[in-house]
């Protein structure tokens, strides 16, 4: 039985909720029985994420799938590349994530096939080659960094989710959204394909 670490982020900034947590809660009751899935919430802090992932990844999961929200996106984005940069202008942070790490890591998972599987389930999805420079990118990069440094078998990916309608209902400008239940369906479909 394959093992999976599935993470979501806690709320941050002006967002009182996070679409990734909403989707994780929405699918938690229907996680495929063909997989052993561990779920975790990641903190919204570069150093805390690095510390938590160092502790979690020791379990050497088969798959590590991180979820995060992408305000402005109308579809799931499967992120292919994590960059060695930690940037948060509001906090005055602009530095490398890992001083001894390479410039970037690329996911070795079949993201194009995964995107096609998600679309076949009726949920819009695409490949993205830039996970940003904030914590979503950090989770992807740091996971690959530890996989390499610890000699783990794990393979990792990051999936950005659109905001949930409850997050944008009071916004004055039109912001794309996708319900947490639909995002959860996409993640569940992906997990089912992994579990066989």
C-alpha positions in Angstrom: 0.0 0.0 0.0 1.4 3.4 -1.1 1.9 6.0 1.6 1.1 9.7 1.0 1.7 12.9 2.9 -1.0 15.4 2.0 -0.6 18.9 3.3 -2.5 22.2 3.2 -1.7 25.6 4.4 -3.1 27.5 7.3 -4.8 30.9 6.6 -2.5 33.9 5.9 -2.7 37.6 5.2 -6.2 39.0 4.7 -7.6 35.5 4.1 -9.4 34.1 7.2 -9.6 30.7 5.5 -7.4 28.9 3.0 -8.8 27.0 0.0 -6.3 24.2 0.5 -7.5 23.5 4.0 -11.1 23.8 2.9 -10.5 21.2 0.2 -8.6 18.9 2.5 -11.5 19.0 5.0 -14.0 18.4 2.2 -12.2 15.2 1.1 -11.1 13.8 4.4 -14.0 11.5 4.8 -13.5 9.9 1.4 -9.8 9.3 1.2 -9.2 6.2 -0.9 -8.8 3.1 1.2 -6.1 1.8 -1.3 -3.7 4.4 0.2 -2.3 5.2 3.6 -2.7 9.0 3.7 -1.3 11.3 6.4 -2.7 14.8 6.4 -1.0 17.9 7.9 -1.5 21.6 8.0 1.6 23.7 7.3 2.3 26.9 9.1 2.6 30.2 7.3 6.3 30.8 8.1 9.4 29.9 6.1 11.5 28.6 9.0 8.5 26.7 10.6 7.7 25.0 7.2 11.3 24.0 6.8 11.4 22.5 10.4 8.1 20.7 10.1 8.9 19.2 6.7 12.3 18.0 8.1 10.4 16.1 10.8 7.5 14.8 8.6 9.7 13.6 5.7 11.7 11.2 7.9 8.7 8.8 7.4 9.8 8.4 3.7 6.4 8.5 2.1 6.0 7.3 -1.4 4.3 10.5 -2.4 4.3 14.0 -0.9 1.5 16.2 -2.2 1.3 19.8 -1.1 -1.9 21.9 -1.6 -2.1 25.7 -1.5 -4.4 28.4 -2.7 -3.9 30.6 -5.8 -6.0 33.8 -5.7 -6.9 34.7 -9.3 -6.7 31.2 -10.7 -9.7 29.5 -12.3 -8.2 26.0 -12.4 -6.0 23.7 -10.5 -2.3 24.3 -11.3 0.1 21.4 -10.9 3.5 23.1 -10.2 6.5 21.6 -12.0 9.4 23.6 -10.5 10.4 24.9 -7.1 12.9 27.7 -6.9 15.5 28.3 -4.2 14.1 31.6 -3.1 12.1 32.8 -0.1 10.4 36.1 -0.8 7.9 38.0 1.3 8.1 41.8 0.6 5.6 42.5 3.4 7.9 40.9 5.9 11.1 42.1 4.3 12.3 38.6 3.4 14.3 38.0 0.2 16.8 35.2 0.6 17.7 31.6 -0.4 15.6 28.8 1.1 18.7 26.5 1.4 22.2 28.0 1.2 23.6 24.7 0.0 20.8 23.8 -2.4 20.6 24.1 -6.2 18.8 26.9 -8.0 15.7 24.7 -8.6 14.1 21.3 -8.4 11.7 19.8 -10.9 9.0 17.3 -9.9 9.6 13.9 -11.3 5.9 13.0 -11.1 3.8 12.6 -14.3 2.1 16.0 -14.0 0.8 16.1 -17.6 -0.9 12.7 -17.0 -2.3 13.9 -13.7 -3.7 17.1 -15.2 -5.4 15.0 -17.9 -6.8 12.7 -15.3 -8.2 15.6 -13.3 -9.7 17.2 -16.5 -11.3 13.8 -17.4 -13.1 14.0 -14.1 -14.6 17.3 -15.2 -12.3 19.7 -13.2 -10.1 22.3 -15.0 -6.4 21.7 -14.5 -3.1 22.7 -16.1 0.7 22.5 -15.6 2.4 25.6 -14.2 6.1 26.2 -14.2 6.3 28.9 -11.5 5.0 28.2 -8.0 5.8 31.8 -7.0 8.3 32.8 -4.4 6.3 32.5 -1.3 5.5 29.5 0.9 3.9 27.3 -1.8 7.1 27.4 -3.7 9.0 26.9 -0.5 7.1 23.7 0.4 7.9 22.2 -3.1 11.5 23.2 -3.0 12.3 22.2 0.6 10.6 18.9 0.1 12.8 18.1 -2.9 15.8 19.3 -1.0 15.2 16.9 1.9 14.4 14.1 -0.4 17.8 14.5 -2.0 19.7 15.1 1.2 18.1 12.3 3.2 18.2 9.8 0.2 14.4 9.3 0.4 12.3 7.4 -2.1 9.6 10.0 -1.9 8.3 11.9 -5.0 6.7 15.3 -4.5 4.4 17.8 -6.2 2.6 21.0 -5.4 -1.0 21.7 -6.5 -2.4 25.2 -6.4 -6.2 25.4 -5.9 -8.5 28.3 -6.9 -10.2 30.2 -4.0 -13.5 28.8 -2.7 -16.6 30.8 -3.4 -17.0 31.5 0.3 -13.7 33.4 0.2 -14.8 35.8 -2.6 -18.5 36.2 -2.1 -18.0 39.7 -0.6 -15.3 40.9 -3.0 -16.2 43.9 -5.1 -14.2 42.7 -8.1 -14.9 39.4 -9.8 -12.3 36.8 -8.6 -12.3 33.3 -10.0 -13.4 30.5 -7.6 -14.0 26.8 -7.5 -15.8 25.1 -4.7 -13.8 23.2 -2.1 -15.9 20.1 -2.9 -14.9 20.3 -6.6 -11.2 20.8 -5.7 -11.6 17.9 -3.2 -13.0 15.7 -6.1 -9.9 16.5 -8.2 -7.5 15.6 -5.4 -9.5 12.4 -4.6 -9.4 11.5 -8.3 -5.6 12.0 -8.3 -5.2 9.9 -5.2 -7.3 7.1 -6.7 -5.1 7.1 -9.8 -2.0 6.8 -7.5 -3.6 4.0 -5.4 -4.6 2.0 -8.5 
